Amino acid sequence: MGGLVFLVPVLLVVVAGYSVGYVVAEALGVDAPEAVAWPAGFLLLAVTTVALLRRYRRRRARSSPPSSGPPSPRR
């Protein structure tokens, strides 16, 4: 069941990219719009993944205090 929590949003992003790619390819008169639609879907997934990872890392970097190691003894 845990896999569905991850796979459903992934599938939705790929299908959204596929749909947009298919409509655009069909409007441009491409002979095989599926050949354009699948890469468009996976490209949207890649772009979404990179954007979410950058946002996650940026938020995590802001919330954690800077680590400079153990305090040095003062003389």
HELIX and SHEET records of a PDB file:
HELIX    1   1 GLY A    2  LEU A   28  1                                  27    
HELIX    2   2 PRO A   33  SER A   63  1                                  31    
END                                                                             
